Amino acid sequence: MTSPQDLARGAPDEADARRRAERLFDAALQSGLPLAGLDEAGVRIATLACQAAPYLAALLMRDPHRLIRVAADPYLRREKPREILTAELAARTGGARSTAELRAALRRVRADELVRLGVRELERGLDTEVGRELARLADACFDEAIRWHDAELRARYGPPLYLDDDGRQQPAHLAVIGMGKLGGEELNFASDVDVIYVYSSDQGEAGELSLHEYFAKLCTQVTAALSEVTEDDVVFRVDLRLRPEGQKGAIANSLAQMERYYETFGRPWERQAWIKARPCAGDPGLGAEVMATLRPFVFPRLIPPTVIDDVRGLNRRIKRELVRPARGGD
């Protein structure tokens, strides 16, 4: 038999851990899930959450059945492959009939995965593995949100089509480029996800919409699906400030627009930012084309000495900004 006292025993602050354990038992009882008969994996997850991870304990209290699901996950003790995570996410969001249902499903999967990965972080996994798995979770959530909202927009306006260089009509696609920690597959539990949205071309339309209008709508909806705060929290906070022209720029750019921007206005810090970039969601063919197109900007054959000076100046400014709060006594 397992009790709140059992879960709290040996904690650095047993009284605090016991209060969390009691709230978890109460929530489980109200949901019709008695916790007295937990198996070994379930007991260990509940113990770690109550003793060392208040946020994970809160996620279990919100849905006590989450404890059973995570305890039964065969990847509690090893890294979950991308294809397994993608299939699980698709299965749990496939029945969504509305935007609200999609968002709720994405947040439930995210919460389950945070509990699983929190346990791995605390005692069973390497930081590098957990960082990769969090990045895979973000990738899969972007893909699922794109799939759902793209289908909805196609049904309303028609498919997005463009004319290629040979004058042939082709389907237009969206690619999500992961930047920063997402691009490097090294997310942590508090990380935002930095992304840039790129679509195939402006030479076409989707029914009554221009392609820019279509993909702006799609990217706005995808961003909200992941980052809007609901009663189930968020999936990931999406940061779009690395896109061309930053907060003043369009939410999405065509590949040609993006190439022109970096050729004309690209700055050294943007070149640095793209070093860790990778196509993380959306159409993989377009993602590969984006990376190939921008490679001459990211890795130029010749670098004038002024670029090195600019990078050094940028690094000095960053260091000053990092130490300024400490000097101000904040």
Protein Blocks (a to p, Z undefined) as FASTA:
>chain_A
ZZfklmmgopablmlmmmmmmmmmmmmmmnopafklpcfklmmmmmmmmmmomklmmmmm
mmmmlmmmmmmpmklmbccdfklmmmmmmmmmmmpcbfklmmmmmmmmmmmmmmmmmmmm
mmmccfklmmmmmmmmmmmmmmmmmmmmmmmmmmmnopcddddfkopacddddddddehj
llnopacfkbccddddddfblcbcehjbcfklmmmmmmmmmmmmmmpccfklpfbdcdfk
lpghijmmcfbdcfklmmmmmmmmocfklmmmmmmgccfehjfklmmmmmmmmmmmmmcf
bdcfklmmmmmmmmmmmmmmmmmmmmnoZZ
